[in-house]
């Protein structure tokens, strides 16, 4: 059990879609083309889509950071954050959260003018009821992030159950826990496979040009994986050691030394074999 090693991170990022299904235009379009009502749906852009892109990019950056530094636990919900990474994690989240809030504020400041412009841009498709009020639009953007302790197992739930029922429920919980734990381990191995596969495919072809990030991505993951190995998986430890000792090679040396490049590609291939075993 690793309850003392992790926290649960639940994050929700809300963002106004600025799109609306137009039933009337859809009906008119399908009728004009003699098509079935099931042939398609017309969704209109309520404002210039370019104005929302900075907010969308800020949301993506925040979500990618959270996903990179945590591992899945609840389906579609909570993710596990190693406690040793808490301070680093919160420090990394802070500027990304500020960026999202700043971009959302910039959009809200332009919102009223965009609603006025939409009356011309959308013509007969404009409907004032599609637009939140200036006060309400602010509530369409937000970040909720809860960081809570990992639930500690107790037997209180058994008190009102017959022994047979309690045993069956306990087994169901155990099965669920083991399935989630395996999914978490698989996710960690899969991250390693993605960057190592990229390195192998690139270095195995001596004609391929590559960026420093080819090695940088491996180095970043080597820094993350030990904390992510919450189950103390020996196979994953072995993969991390091989990545650190054989794949974290200065990029320029790989460019200058064709023999080192080939040896590193071979080491990446060996690492992929170890990862494959860990995934079985």
ChimeraX commands (.cxc) that place a marker at each C-alpha (Angstrom):
marker #1 position 0.00,0.00,0.00 radius 0.5
marker #1 position 1.38,3.43,-0.91 radius 0.5
marker #1 position -1.16,5.69,0.83 radius 0.5
marker #1 position 1.62,7.54,2.68 radius 0.5
marker #1 position 3.46,8.23,-0.59 radius 0.5
marker #1 position 0.77,10.02,-2.55 radius 0.5
marker #1 position -1.89,12.71,-2.61 radius 0.5
marker #1 position -4.93,12.84,-4.89 radius 0.5
marker #1 position -5.17,15.73,-7.33 radius 0.5
marker #1 position -8.59,16.60,-8.78 radius 0.5
marker #1 position -8.56,19.42,-11.31 radius 0.5
marker #1 position -11.33,20.88,-13.41 radius 0.5
marker #1 position -10.72,23.68,-15.91 radius 0.5
marker #1 position -13.86,25.38,-17.20 radius 0.5
marker #1 position -13.90,27.31,-20.43 radius 0.5
marker #1 position -16.70,28.89,-22.43 radius 0.5
marker #1 position -17.00,27.02,-25.73 radius 0.5
marker #1 position -18.41,30.04,-27.62 radius 0.5
marker #1 position -20.28,27.60,-29.88 radius 0.5
marker #1 position -23.98,26.95,-30.16 radius 0.5
marker #1 position -26.05,24.39,-32.04 radius 0.5
marker #1 position -28.48,26.17,-34.37 radius 0.5
marker #1 position -31.50,23.98,-34.91 radius 0.5
marker #1 position -33.13,26.35,-37.40 radius 0.5
marker #1 position -30.10,26.66,-39.67 radius 0.5
marker #1 position -29.53,22.91,-39.49 radius 0.5
marker #1 position -33.11,22.25,-40.60 radius 0.5
marker #1 position -32.85,24.78,-43.41 radius 0.5
marker #1 position -29.52,23.40,-44.67 radius 0.5
marker #1 position -30.60,19.76,-44.68 radius 0.5
marker #1 position -33.87,20.72,-46.38 radius 0.5
marker #1 position -32.07,22.67,-49.11 radius 0.5
marker #1 position -29.84,19.70,-49.83 radius 0.5
marker #1 position -32.71,17.21,-49.56 radius 0.5
marker #1 position -30.85,15.44,-46.78 radius 0.5
marker #1 position -32.01,13.60,-43.68 radius 0.5
marker #1 position -32.26,15.54,-40.44 radius 0.5
marker #1 position -29.57,13.17,-39.17 radius 0.5
marker #1 position -27.10,14.20,-41.89 radius 0.5
marker #1 position -25.41,16.86,-39.80 radius 0.5
marker #1 position -25.59,19.64,-37.26 radius 0.5
marker #1 position -24.73,23.29,-37.69 radius 0.5
marker #1 position -22.80,24.78,-34.78 radius 0.5
marker #1 position -22.20,28.50,-35.03 radius 0.5
marker #1 position -19.21,30.33,-33.58 radius 0.5
marker #1 position -20.60,32.99,-31.30 radius 0.5
marker #1 position -17.42,35.09,-31.36 radius 0.5
marker #1 position -14.21,35.17,-33.38 radius 0.5
marker #1 position -12.59,31.78,-32.53 radius 0.5
marker #1 position -9.12,33.35,-32.60 radius 0.5
marker #1 position -9.92,35.32,-29.45 radius 0.5
marker #1 position -10.31,32.16,-27.38 radius 0.5
marker #1 position -7.15,30.46,-28.59 radius 0.5
marker #1 position -4.82,32.04,-25.99 radius 0.5
marker #1 position -7.13,30.81,-23.22 radius 0.5
marker #1 position -7.34,27.36,-24.80 radius 0.5
marker #1 position -3.55,27.16,-25.09 radius 0.5
marker #1 position -3.17,28.17,-21.46 radius 0.5
marker #1 position -5.62,25.47,-20.41 radius 0.5
marker #1 position -3.77,22.85,-22.48 radius 0.5
marker #1 position -0.42,23.83,-20.94 radius 0.5
marker #1 position -1.84,23.50,-17.42 radius 0.5
marker #1 position -3.50,20.15,-18.13 radius 0.5
marker #1 position -0.35,18.78,-19.75 radius 0.5
marker #1 position 1.73,19.80,-16.76 radius 0.5
marker #1 position -0.65,18.14,-14.31 radius 0.5
marker #1 position -0.87,14.96,-16.39 radius 0.5
marker #1 position 2.90,14.79,-16.79 radius 0.5
marker #1 position 3.55,15.08,-13.07 radius 0.5
marker #1 position 0.83,12.73,-11.86 radius 0.5
marker #1 position -0.44,9.25,-12.67 radius 0.5
marker #1 position -4.08,8.20,-13.24 radius 0.5
marker #1 position -6.16,6.70,-10.47 radius 0.5
marker #1 position -9.88,7.50,-10.70 radius 0.5
marker #1 position -11.24,7.15,-14.23 radius 0.5
marker #1 position -11.74,10.64,-15.60 radius 0.5
marker #1 position -10.97,12.16,-12.22 radius 0.5
marker #1 position -8.39,12.09,-9.48 radius 0.5
marker #1 position -4.74,11.50,-10.26 radius 0.5
marker #1 position -1.94,10.53,-7.88 radius 0.5
marker #1 position 0.80,12.98,-7.01 radius 0.5
marker #1 position 3.88,11.64,-5.18 radius 0.5
marker #1 position 4.17,13.52,-1.89 radius 0.5
marker #1 position 7.87,14.14,-2.53 radius 0.5
marker #1 position 6.87,16.15,-5.61 radius 0.5
marker #1 position 4.28,18.33,-3.84 radius 0.5
marker #1 position 6.31,21.53,-3.51 radius 0.5
marker #1 position 7.76,21.21,-7.01 radius 0.5
marker #1 position 4.29,20.48,-8.40 radius 0.5
marker #1 position 2.56,23.45,-6.77 radius 0.5
marker #1 position 5.40,25.75,-7.84 radius 0.5
marker #1 position 4.98,24.54,-11.42 radius 0.5
marker #1 position 1.20,24.91,-11.38 radius 0.5
marker #1 position 1.24,28.47,-10.07 radius 0.5
marker #1 position 2.48,30.34,-13.18 radius 0.5
marker #1 position 0.38,28.16,-15.50 radius 0.5
marker #1 position -2.71,28.92,-13.47 radius 0.5
marker #1 position -1.87,32.63,-13.48 radius 0.5
marker #1 position -1.44,32.51,-17.26 radius 0.5
marker #1 position -4.87,30.93,-17.74 radius 0.5
marker #1 position -6.54,33.47,-15.47 radius 0.5
marker #1 position -4.78,36.34,-17.25 radius 0.5
marker #1 position -5.84,35.15,-20.71 radius 0.5
marker #1 position -9.41,34.59,-19.48 radius 0.5
marker #1 position -9.44,38.12,-18.07 radius 0.5
marker #1 position -8.25,39.48,-21.43 radius 0.5
marker #1 position -11.06,37.67,-23.23 radius 0.5
marker #1 position -13.71,38.88,-20.78 radius 0.5
marker #1 position -12.48,42.47,-21.28 radius 0.5
marker #1 position -13.15,42.13,-25.03 radius 0.5
marker #1 position -16.38,40.18,-24.68 radius 0.5
marker #1 position -18.94,42.97,-24.91 radius 0.5
marker #1 position -17.39,44.37,-28.07 radius 0.5
marker #1 position -17.39,40.86,-29.56 radius 0.5
marker #1 position -21.09,40.43,-28.85 radius 0.5
marker #1 position -21.78,43.65,-30.75 radius 0.5
marker #1 position -19.58,42.54,-33.64 radius 0.5
marker #1 position -21.35,39.17,-33.76 radius 0.5
marker #1 position -24.61,40.88,-34.68 radius 0.5
marker #1 position -23.01,41.77,-38.02 radius 0.5
marker #1 position -20.89,38.62,-38.41 radius 0.5
marker #1 position -23.74,36.20,-37.80 radius 0.5
marker #1 position -26.47,38.15,-39.57 radius 0.5
marker #1 position -29.80,36.34,-39.25 radius 0.5
marker #1 position -28.15,33.63,-37.15 radius 0.5
marker #1 position -27.51,36.08,-34.31 radius 0.5
marker #1 position -29.54,35.39,-31.20 radius 0.5
marker #1 position -28.97,37.51,-28.10 radius 0.5
marker #1 position -30.13,34.60,-25.94 radius 0.5
marker #1 position -27.00,32.63,-26.94 radius 0.5
marker #1 position -24.77,35.02,-25.01 radius 0.5
marker #1 position -24.17,35.06,-21.26 radius 0.5
marker #1 position -24.39,38.48,-19.64 radius 0.5
marker #1 position -21.10,40.36,-19.09 radius 0.5
marker #1 position -21.35,39.44,-15.41 radius 0.5
marker #1 position -22.02,35.76,-16.11 radius 0.5
marker #1 position -19.29,35.31,-18.73 radius 0.5
marker #1 position -16.66,35.60,-16.00 radius 0.5
marker #1 position -18.10,32.50,-14.35 radius 0.5
marker #1 position -17.53,30.47,-17.52 radius 0.5
marker #1 position -13.79,30.43,-16.90 radius 0.5
marker #1 position -12.18,28.91,-13.85 radius 0.5
marker #1 position -9.89,26.35,-12.31 radius 0.5
marker #1 position -10.79,24.08,-9.44 radius 0.5
marker #1 position -7.91,22.07,-8.02 radius 0.5
marker #1 position -8.32,19.91,-4.95 radius 0.5
marker #1 position -5.33,18.16,-3.42 radius 0.5
marker #1 position -6.37,15.69,-0.75 radius 0.5
marker #1 position -4.80,12.80,1.16 radius 0.5
marker #1 position -5.04,9.36,-0.37 radius 0.5
marker #1 position -7.99,7.56,1.27 radius 0.5
marker #1 position -6.91,5.40,4.20 radius 0.5
marker #1 position -8.56,2.00,4.26 radius 0.5
marker #1 position -10.78,1.16,7.22 radius 0.5
marker #1 position -13.41,-1.46,7.96 radius 0.5
marker #1 position -16.27,0.80,9.09 radius 0.5
marker #1 position -18.33,-0.16,6.05 radius 0.5
marker #1 position -18.48,-3.80,7.29 radius 0.5
marker #1 position -20.55,-2.97,10.38 radius 0.5
marker #1 position -23.99,-3.24,8.75 radius 0.5
marker #1 position -23.20,-6.17,6.45 radius 0.5
marker #1 position -23.37,-9.92,6.86 radius 0.5
marker #1 position -19.96,-11.61,6.82 radius 0.5
marker #1 position -20.49,-13.16,3.39 radius 0.5
marker #1 position -21.57,-9.83,1.91 radius 0.5
marker #1 position -18.66,-8.03,3.57 radius 0.5
marker #1 position -16.18,-10.56,2.23 radius 0.5
marker #1 position -17.58,-10.23,-1.28 radius 0.5
marker #1 position -17.46,-6.42,-1.09 radius 0.5
marker #1 position -13.90,-6.55,0.24 radius 0.5
marker #1 position -12.86,-8.77,-2.67 radius 0.5
marker #1 position -14.52,-6.41,-5.16 radius 0.5
marker #1 position -12.63,-3.49,-3.62 radius 0.5
marker #1 position -9.38,-5.44,-3.72 radius 0.5
marker #1 position -9.93,-6.29,-7.38 radius 0.5
marker #1 position -10.65,-2.65,-8.18 radius 0.5
marker #1 position -7.56,-1.48,-6.32 radius 0.5
marker #1 position -5.34,-4.00,-8.10 radius 0.5
marker #1 position -6.78,-3.06,-11.49 radius 0.5
marker #1 position -6.16,0.64,-10.86 radius 0.5
marker #1 position -2.69,-0.06,-9.56 radius 0.5
marker #1 position -1.86,-2.04,-12.69 radius 0.5
marker #1 position -3.23,0.73,-14.89 radius 0.5
marker #1 position -1.02,3.19,-13.03 radius 0.5
marker #1 position 2.07,1.04,-13.57 radius 0.5
marker #1 position 1.17,0.58,-17.25 radius 0.5
marker #1 position 0.85,4.34,-17.69 radius 0.5
marker #1 position 4.32,4.84,-16.23 radius 0.5
marker #1 position 5.92,2.22,-18.48 radius 0.5
marker #1 position 4.06,3.68,-21.47 radius 0.5
marker #1 position 5.57,7.10,-20.84 radius 0.5
marker #1 position 9.02,5.55,-20.91 radius 0.5
marker #1 position 8.24,3.63,-24.08 radius 0.5
marker #1 position 7.11,6.77,-25.91 radius 0.5
marker #1 position 10.34,8.73,-25.39 radius 0.5
marker #1 position 12.66,5.72,-25.76 radius 0.5
marker #1 position 10.94,4.60,-28.96 radius 0.5
marker #1 position 11.39,8.08,-30.39 radius 0.5
marker #1 position 15.08,8.03,-29.47 radius 0.5
marker #1 position 15.61,4.58,-30.98 radius 0.5
marker #1 position 13.84,5.36,-34.25 radius 0.5
marker #1 position 15.81,8.58,-34.65 radius 0.5
marker #1 position 19.27,7.34,-33.72 radius 0.5
marker #1 position 18.93,4.07,-35.62 radius 0.5
marker #1 position 18.85,6.08,-38.85 radius 0.5
marker #1 position 22.24,7.83,-39.13 radius 0.5
marker #1 position 20.83,10.31,-41.64 radius 0.5
marker #1 position 18.14,11.66,-39.34 radius 0.5
marker #1 position 18.61,15.13,-37.88 radius 0.5
marker #1 position 17.36,15.61,-34.32 radius 0.5
marker #1 position 16.90,18.34,-31.74 radius 0.5
marker #1 position 18.46,18.40,-28.28 radius 0.5
marker #1 position 14.97,17.67,-26.91 radius 0.5
marker #1 position 15.36,14.06,-28.09 radius 0.5
marker #1 position 17.70,13.51,-25.16 radius 0.5
marker #1 position 16.10,16.23,-23.01 radius 0.5
marker #1 position 12.80,14.38,-22.96 radius 0.5
marker #1 position 14.54,11.24,-21.74 radius 0.5
marker #1 position 16.38,13.20,-19.05 radius 0.5
marker #1 position 13.15,14.85,-17.89 radius 0.5
marker #1 position 11.43,11.50,-17.59 radius 0.5
marker #1 position 14.36,9.98,-15.73 radius 0.5
marker #1 position 13.90,12.77,-13.20 radius 0.5
marker #1 position 10.18,12.00,-12.84 radius 0.5
marker #1 position 9.98,8.22,-12.94 radius 0.5
marker #1 position 11.58,7.33,-9.58 radius 0.5
marker #1 position 8.88,9.28,-7.71 radius 0.5
marker #1 position 6.22,7.80,-10.00 radius 0.5
marker #1 position 7.27,4.24,-9.16 radius 0.5
marker #1 position 4.83,4.10,-6.25 radius 0.5
marker #1 position 4.68,0.29,-6.22 radius 0.5
marker #1 position 8.48,-0.11,-6.11 radius 0.5
marker #1 position 8.34,-2.10,-9.34 radius 0.5
marker #1 position 11.77,-3.68,-9.82 radius 0.5
marker #1 position 11.37,-3.85,-13.60 radius 0.5
marker #1 position 10.66,-0.13,-13.74 radius 0.5
marker #1 position 13.70,0.58,-11.55 radius 0.5
marker #1 position 15.83,-1.35,-14.02 radius 0.5
marker #1 position 14.41,0.64,-16.93 radius 0.5
marker #1 position 15.14,3.92,-15.16 radius 0.5
marker #1 position 18.75,2.89,-14.47 radius 0.5
marker #1 position 19.32,1.91,-18.10 radius 0.5
marker #1 position 17.76,5.15,-19.35 radius 0.5
marker #1 position 19.92,7.19,-16.99 radius 0.5
marker #1 position 23.21,5.41,-17.68 radius 0.5
marker #1 position 22.89,4.62,-21.39 radius 0.5
marker #1 position 20.47,7.08,-22.97 radius 0.5
marker #1 position 21.24,10.40,-21.26 radius 0.5
marker #1 position 24.07,11.22,-23.63 radius 0.5
marker #1 position 24.95,14.81,-24.63 radius 0.5
marker #1 position 23.17,15.43,-27.95 radius 0.5
marker #1 position 26.19,16.92,-29.67 radius 0.5
marker #1 position 28.27,13.84,-28.88 radius 0.5
marker #1 position 25.61,11.73,-30.60 radius 0.5
marker #1 position 25.88,13.95,-33.66 radius 0.5
marker #1 position 29.67,13.88,-33.72 radius 0.5
marker #1 position 30.28,10.21,-32.92 radius 0.5
marker #1 position 28.49,7.78,-35.23 radius 0.5
marker #1 position 29.63,4.78,-33.16 radius 0.5
marker #1 position 28.22,6.30,-29.96 radius 0.5
marker #1 position 25.02,7.04,-31.85 radius 0.5
marker #1 position 24.69,3.41,-32.92 radius 0.5
marker #1 position 25.51,2.15,-29.42 radius 0.5
marker #1 position 22.87,4.44,-27.92 radius 0.5
marker #1 position 20.30,3.25,-30.45 radius 0.5
marker #1 position 21.14,-0.32,-29.44 radius 0.5
marker #1 position 20.74,0.60,-25.76 radius 0.5
marker #1 position 17.37,2.16,-26.56 radius 0.5
marker #1 position 16.35,-1.09,-28.26 radius 0.5
marker #1 position 17.37,-3.06,-25.16 radius 0.5
marker #1 position 15.41,-0.64,-22.99 radius 0.5
marker #1 position 12.33,-1.09,-25.17 radius 0.5
marker #1 position 12.59,-4.83,-24.65 radius 0.5
marker #1 position 12.66,-4.35,-20.88 radius 0.5
marker #1 position 9.69,-1.97,-21.08 radius 0.5
marker #1 position 7.74,-4.52,-23.14 radius 0.5
marker #1 position 8.29,-7.13,-20.42 radius 0.5
marker #1 position 7.12,-4.66,-17.81 radius 0.5
marker #1 position 3.91,-4.08,-19.76 radius 0.5
marker #1 position 3.03,-7.78,-19.95 radius 0.5
marker link #1:1,2 radius 0.2
marker link #1:2,3 radius 0.2
marker link #1:3,4 radius 0.2
marker link #1:4,5 radius 0.2
marker link #1:5,6 radius 0.2
marker link #1:6,7 radius 0.2
marker link #1:7,8 radius 0.2
marker link #1:8,9 radius 0.2
marker link #1:9,10 radius 0.2
marker link #1:10,11 radius 0.2
marker link #1:11,12 radius 0.2
marker link #1:12,13 radius 0.2
marker link #1:13,14 radius 0.2
marker link #1:14,15 radius 0.2
marker link #1:15,16 radius 0.2
marker link #1:16,17 radius 0.2
marker link #1:17,18 radius 0.2
marker link #1:18,19 radius 0.2
marker link #1:19,20 radius 0.2
marker link #1:20,21 radius 0.2
marker link #1:21,22 radius 0.2
marker link #1:22,23 radius 0.2
marker link #1:23,24 radius 0.2
marker link #1:24,25 radius 0.2
marker link #1:25,26 radius 0.2
marker link #1:26,27 radius 0.2
marker link #1:27,28 radius 0.2
marker link #1:28,29 radius 0.2
marker link #1:29,30 radius 0.2
marker link #1:30,31 radius 0.2
marker link #1:31,32 radius 0.2
marker link #1:32,33 radius 0.2
marker link #1:33,34 radius 0.2
marker link #1:34,35 radius 0.2
marker link #1:35,36 radius 0.2
marker link #1:36,37 radius 0.2
marker link #1:37,38 radius 0.2
marker link #1:38,39 radius 0.2
marker link #1:39,40 radius 0.2
marker link #1:40,41 radius 0.2
marker link #1:41,42 radius 0.2
marker link #1:42,43 radius 0.2
marker link #1:43,44 radius 0.2
marker link #1:44,45 radius 0.2
marker link #1:45,46 radius 0.2
marker link #1:46,47 radius 0.2
marker link #1:47,48 radius 0.2
marker link #1:48,49 radius 0.2
marker link #1:49,50 radius 0.2
marker link #1:50,51 radius 0.2
marker link #1:51,52 radius 0.2
marker link #1:52,53 radius 0.2
marker link #1:53,54 radius 0.2
marker link #1:54,55 radius 0.2
marker link #1:55,56 radius 0.2
marker link #1:56,57 radius 0.2
marker link #1:57,58 radius 0.2
marker link #1:58,59 radius 0.2
marker link #1:59,60 radius 0.2
marker link #1:60,61 radius 0.2
marker link #1:61,62 radius 0.2
marker link #1:62,63 radius 0.2
marker link #1:63,64 radius 0.2
marker link #1:64,65 radius 0.2
marker link #1:65,66 radius 0.2
marker link #1:66,67 radius 0.2
marker link #1:67,68 radius 0.2
marker link #1:68,69 radius 0.2
marker link #1:69,70 radius 0.2
marker link #1:70,71 radius 0.2
marker link #1:71,72 radius 0.2
marker link #1:72,73 radius 0.2
marker link #1:73,74 radius 0.2
marker link #1:74,75 radius 0.2
marker link #1:75,76 radius 0.2
marker link #1:76,77 radius 0.2
marker link #1:77,78 radius 0.2
marker link #1:78,79 radius 0.2
marker link #1:79,80 radius 0.2
marker link #1:80,81 radius 0.2
marker link #1:81,82 radius 0.2
marker link #1:82,83 radius 0.2
marker link #1:83,84 radius 0.2
marker link #1:84,85 radius 0.2
marker link #1:85,86 radius 0.2
marker link #1:86,87 radius 0.2
marker link #1:87,88 radius 0.2
marker link #1:88,89 radius 0.2
marker link #1:89,90 radius 0.2
marker link #1:90,91 radius 0.2
marker link #1:91,92 radius 0.2
marker link #1:92,93 radius 0.2
marker link #1:93,94 radius 0.2
marker link #1:94,95 radius 0.2
marker link #1:95,96 radius 0.2
marker link #1:96,97 radius 0.2
marker link #1:97,98 radius 0.2
marker link #1:98,99 radius 0.2
marker link #1:99,100 radius 0.2
marker link #1:100,101 radius 0.2
marker link #1:101,102 radius 0.2
marker link #1:102,103 radius 0.2
marker link #1:103,104 radius 0.2
marker link #1:104,105 radius 0.2
marker link #1:105,106 radius 0.2
marker link #1:106,107 radius 0.2
marker link #1:107,108 radius 0.2
marker link #1:108,109 radius 0.2
marker link #1:109,110 radius 0.2
marker link #1:110,111 radius 0.2
marker link #1:111,112 radius 0.2
marker link #1:112,113 radius 0.2
marker link #1:113,114 radius 0.2
marker link #1:114,115 radius 0.2
marker link #1:115,116 radius 0.2
marker link #1:116,117 radius 0.2
marker link #1:117,118 radius 0.2
marker link #1:118,119 radius 0.2
marker link #1:119,120 radius 0.2
marker link #1:120,121 radius 0.2
marker link #1:121,122 radius 0.2
marker link #1:122,123 radius 0.2
marker link #1:123,124 radius 0.2
marker link #1:124,125 radius 0.2
marker link #1:125,126 radius 0.2
marker link #1:126,127 radius 0.2
marker link #1:127,128 radius 0.2
marker link #1:128,129 radius 0.2
marker link #1:129,130 radius 0.2
marker link #1:130,131 radius 0.2
marker link #1:131,132 radius 0.2
marker link #1:132,133 radius 0.2
marker link #1:133,134 radius 0.2
marker link #1:134,135 radius 0.2
marker link #1:135,136 radius 0.2
marker link #1:136,137 radius 0.2
marker link #1:137,138 radius 0.2
marker link #1:138,139 radius 0.2
marker link #1:139,140 radius 0.2
marker link #1:140,141 radius 0.2
marker link #1:141,142 radius 0.2
marker link #1:142,143 radius 0.2
marker link #1:143,144 radius 0.2
marker link #1:144,145 radius 0.2
marker link #1:145,146 radius 0.2
marker link #1:146,147 radius 0.2
marker link #1:147,148 radius 0.2
marker link #1:148,149 radius 0.2
marker link #1:149,150 radius 0.2
marker link #1:150,151 radius 0.2
marker link #1:151,152 radius 0.2
marker link #1:152,153 radius 0.2
marker link #1:153,154 radius 0.2
marker link #1:154,155 radius 0.2
marker link #1:155,156 radius 0.2
marker link #1:156,157 radius 0.2
marker link #1:157,158 radius 0.2
marker link #1:158,159 radius 0.2
marker link #1:159,160 radius 0.2
marker link #1:160,161 radius 0.2
marker link #1:161,162 radius 0.2
marker link #1:162,163 radius 0.2
marker link #1:163,164 radius 0.2
marker link #1:164,165 radius 0.2
marker link #1:165,166 radius 0.2
marker link #1:166,167 radius 0.2
marker link #1:167,168 radius 0.2
marker link #1:168,169 radius 0.2
marker link #1:169,170 radius 0.2
marker link #1:170,171 radius 0.2
marker link #1:171,172 radius 0.2
marker link #1:172,173 radius 0.2
marker link #1:173,174 radius 0.2
marker link #1:174,175 radius 0.2
marker link #1:175,176 radius 0.2
marker link #1:176,177 radius 0.2
marker link #1:177,178 radius 0.2
marker link #1:178,179 radius 0.2
marker link #1:179,180 radius 0.2
marker link #1:180,181 radius 0.2
marker link #1:181,182 radius 0.2
marker link #1:182,183 radius 0.2
marker link #1:183,184 radius 0.2
marker link #1:184,185 radius 0.2
marker link #1:185,186 radius 0.2
marker link #1:186,187 radius 0.2
marker link #1:187,188 radius 0.2
marker link #1:188,189 radius 0.2
marker link #1:189,190 radius 0.2
marker link #1:190,191 radius 0.2
marker link #1:191,192 radius 0.2
marker link #1:192,193 radius 0.2
marker link #1:193,194 radius 0.2
marker link #1:194,195 radius 0.2
marker link #1:195,196 radius 0.2
marker link #1:196,197 radius 0.2
marker link #1:197,198 radius 0.2
marker link #1:198,199 radius 0.2
marker link #1:199,200 radius 0.2
marker link #1:200,201 radius 0.2
marker link #1:201,202 radius 0.2
marker link #1:202,203 radius 0.2
marker link #1:203,204 radius 0.2
marker link #1:204,205 radius 0.2
marker link #1:205,206 radius 0.2
marker link #1:206,207 radius 0.2
marker link #1:207,208 radius 0.2
marker link #1:208,209 radius 0.2
marker link #1:209,210 radius 0.2
marker link #1:210,211 radius 0.2
marker link #1:211,212 radius 0.2
marker link #1:212,213 radius 0.2
marker link #1:213,214 radius 0.2
marker link #1:214,215 radius 0.2
marker link #1:215,216 radius 0.2
marker link #1:216,217 radius 0.2
marker link #1:217,218 radius 0.2
marker link #1:218,219 radius 0.2
marker link #1:219,220 radius 0.2
marker link #1:220,221 radius 0.2
marker link #1:221,222 radius 0.2
marker link #1:222,223 radius 0.2
marker link #1:223,224 radius 0.2
marker link #1:224,225 radius 0.2
marker link #1:225,226 radius 0.2
marker link #1:226,227 radius 0.2
marker link #1:227,228 radius 0.2
marker link #1:228,229 radius 0.2
marker link #1:229,230 radius 0.2
marker link #1:230,231 radius 0.2
marker link #1:231,232 radius 0.2
marker link #1:232,233 radius 0.2
marker link #1:233,234 radius 0.2
marker link #1:234,235 radius 0.2
marker link #1:235,236 radius 0.2
marker link #1:236,237 radius 0.2
marker link #1:237,238 radius 0.2
marker link #1:238,239 radius 0.2
marker link #1:239,240 radius 0.2
marker link #1:240,241 radius 0.2
marker link #1:241,242 radius 0.2
marker link #1:242,243 radius 0.2
marker link #1:243,244 radius 0.2
marker link #1:244,245 radius 0.2
marker link #1:245,246 radius 0.2
marker link #1:246,247 radius 0.2
marker link #1:247,248 radius 0.2
marker link #1:248,249 radius 0.2
marker link #1:249,250 radius 0.2
marker link #1:250,251 radius 0.2
marker link #1:251,252 radius 0.2
marker link #1:252,253 radius 0.2
marker link #1:253,254 radius 0.2
marker link #1:254,255 radius 0.2
marker link #1:255,256 radius 0.2
marker link #1:256,257 radius 0.2
marker link #1:257,258 radius 0.2
marker link #1:258,259 radius 0.2
marker link #1:259,260 radius 0.2
marker link #1:260,261 radius 0.2
marker link #1:261,262 radius 0.2
marker link #1:262,263 radius 0.2
marker link #1:263,264 radius 0.2
marker link #1:264,265 radius 0.2
marker link #1:265,266 radius 0.2
marker link #1:266,267 radius 0.2
marker link #1:267,268 radius 0.2
marker link #1:268,269 radius 0.2
marker link #1:269,270 radius 0.2
marker link #1:270,271 radius 0.2
marker link #1:271,272 radius 0.2
marker link #1:272,273 radius 0.2
marker link #1:273,274 radius 0.2
marker link #1:274,275 radius 0.2
marker link #1:275,276 radius 0.2
marker link #1:276,277 radius 0.2
marker link #1:277,278 radius 0.2
marker link #1:278,279 radius 0.2
marker link #1:279,280 radius 0.2
view
